[in-house]
Amino acid sequence: MRRIIIVAIAKNFVIGRANGDMPWDVKEDFEHFKKTTMGYPILMGRKTYNYFQKPLKGREHIIITRDPNFDPHFPEVKVFNNIEEGLKYAETIPKDRMFILGGGEIFKQVLEKDLADEMIISHLDFEAEGEVHFPKFDESKWEITDRDRRAQFEIVYYKKK
Ligand SMILES: NC(=O)c1ccc[n+]([C@@H]2O[C@H](COP(=O)([O-])OP(=O)(O)OC[C@H]3O[C@@H](n4cnc5c(N)ncnc54)[C@H](OP(=O)(O)O)[C@@H]3O)[C@@H](O)[C@H]2O)c1
């Protein structure tokens, strides 16, 4: 199963606000995100899940939290106490890929531990205000396989070398 990070990053590497808000509203990127992830398992940190308020349609949710009593309020949502267990569970789902949705804490650990195979990054054309950043990653470890220019951003497809 291919493990794919999907994220939108402002020019200054901001991905979100401390209160959970996304600092921008780019409809075309949301549509790209929805189309790309639809039908596949999605793994995310508890904070990102909480900000959604309810599960996204058509995608199996895997939530990571250190809280052994965390209640996702939706019985179909799976909860694990570390990233590796969540990824192991994803492997049991008969799909050829899964998406890692963030947020900042999850991206940092996934990159440090070398747990992702690919990244689909929407590089936004502007800087944004926010406290949560995408980690600086070692570009020499990744090859760019495709680029897709849109009105306010460019989608860059990365594959682990
Ligand atoms: N631009 C984008 O594409 C994008 C995508 C996703 C999110 N975001 C933004 O990112 C922000 C959220 O990111 P964040 O860094 O604050 O939070 P996060 O990564 O979504 O979630 C952090 C939480 O995940 C759990 N966690 C993290 N590492 C863990 C581990 N090793 N084992 C067990 N549990 C672990 C902990 O939950 P507990 O506290 O429950 O233990 C932790 O508090 C928001 O602003 C959101 O809008 C942006």
The ligand as a Tripos MOL2 file, in Angstrom:
@<TRIPOS>MOLECULE
LIG
   48    52     1     0     0
SMALL
NO_CHARGES

@<TRIPOS>ATOM
      1 N1         -2.8250   22.7850    5.0150 N.am      1 LIG1
      2 C1         -3.1690   21.5160    5.1080 C.2       1 LIG1
      3 O1         -3.1890   20.7980    4.0970 O.2       1 LIG1
      4 C2         -3.5040   20.9330    6.4490 C.ar      1 LIG1
      5 C3         -3.7640   19.5670    6.5860 C.ar      1 LIG1
      6 C4         -4.0880   19.0700    7.8590 C.ar      1 LIG1
      7 C5         -4.1170   19.9220    8.9540 C.ar      1 LIG1
      8 N2         -3.8360   21.2490    8.7690 N.ar      1 LIG1
      9 C6         -3.8110   22.1580    9.9170 C.3       1 LIG1
     10 O2         -2.8980   21.6500   10.8830 O.3       1 LIG1
     11 C7         -3.3170   22.0700   12.1840 C.3       1 LIG1
     12 C8         -3.3680   20.8510   13.0820 C.3       1 LIG1
     13 O3         -2.0570   20.3170   13.2400 O.3       1 LIG1
     14 P1         -1.4480   20.0480   14.7050 P.3       1 LIG1
     15 O4          0.0070   19.8220   14.5350 O.co2     1 LIG1
     16 O5         -1.9150   21.1450   15.6000 O.co2     1 LIG1
     17 O6         -2.2160   18.7240   15.1930 O.3       1 LIG1
     18 P2         -2.3900   17.2530   14.5280 P.3       1 LIG1
     19 O7         -1.0690   16.7810   13.9950 O.co2     1 LIG1
     20 O8         -3.5790   17.2320   13.6540 O.co2     1 LIG1
     21 O9         -2.7830   16.4120   15.8300 O.3       1 LIG1
     22 C9         -1.9320   16.3810   16.9380 C.3       1 LIG1
     23 C10        -2.4500   15.3320   17.8990 C.3       1 LIG1
     24 O10        -2.2520   14.0260   17.3410 O.3       1 LIG1
     25 C11        -1.9570   13.1130   18.3840 C.3       1 LIG1
     26 N3         -0.6130   12.5950   18.1680 N.ar      1 LIG1
     27 C12         0.4380   13.1720   17.5360 C.ar      1 LIG1
     28 N4          1.4980   12.3480   17.5080 N.ar      1 LIG1
     29 C13         1.1250   11.2240   18.1500 C.ar      1 LIG1
     30 C14         1.7740   10.0000   18.4480 C.ar      1 LIG1
     31 N5          3.0470    9.7680   18.0710 N.pl3     1 LIG1
     32 N6          1.0960    9.0460   19.1250 N.ar      1 LIG1
     33 C15        -0.1850    9.2530   19.5040 C.ar      1 LIG1
     34 N7         -0.8710   10.3890   19.2290 N.ar      1 LIG1
     35 C16        -0.2130   11.3620   18.5730 C.ar      1 LIG1
     36 C17        -2.0640   13.8970   19.6890 C.3       1 LIG1
     37 O11        -3.4320   13.7930   20.0680 O.3       1 LIG1
     38 P3         -3.9010   13.8980   21.6220 P.3       1 LIG1
     39 O12        -3.6120   15.3070   22.0320 O.co2     1 LIG1
     40 O13        -5.3570   13.5750   21.5560 O.co2     1 LIG1
     41 O14        -3.0990   12.8710   22.3750 O.co2     1 LIG1
     42 C18        -1.7490   15.3050   19.2440 C.3       1 LIG1
     43 O15        -2.2300   16.3080   20.1010 O.3       1 LIG1
     44 C19        -4.6490   22.7690   12.0030 C.3       1 LIG1
     45 O16        -4.4380   24.1740   11.9740 O.3       1 LIG1
     46 C20        -5.1240   22.2900   10.6390 C.3       1 LIG1
     47 O17        -5.9700   23.2330   10.0170 O.3       1 LIG1
     48 C21        -3.5450   21.7560    7.5570 C.ar      1 LIG1
@<TRIPOS>BOND
     1     1     2 1
     2     2     3 2
     3     2     4 1
     4     4     5 ar
     5     4    48 ar
     6     5     6 ar
     7     6     7 ar
     8     7     8 ar
     9     8     9 1
    10     8    48 ar
    11     9    10 1
    12     9    46 1
    13    10    11 1
    14    11    12 1
    15    11    44 1
    16    12    13 1
    17    13    14 1
    18    14    15 2
    19    14    16 1
    20    14    17 1
    21    17    18 1
    22    18    19 2
    23    18    20 1
    24    18    21 1
    25    21    22 1
    26    22    23 1
    27    23    24 1
    28    23    42 1
    29    24    25 1
    30    25    26 1
    31    25    36 1
    32    26    27 ar
    33    26    35 ar
    34    27    28 ar
    35    28    29 ar
    36    29    30 ar
    37    29    35 ar
    38    30    31 1
    39    30    32 ar
    40    32    33 ar
    41    33    34 ar
    42    34    35 ar
    43    36    37 1
    44    36    42 1
    45    37    38 1
    46    38    39 2
    47    38    40 1
    48    38    41 1
    49    42    43 1
    50    44    45 1
    51    44    46 1
    52    46    47 1
@<TRIPOS>SUBSTRUCTURE
     1 LIG1         1 GROUP 0 **** ****
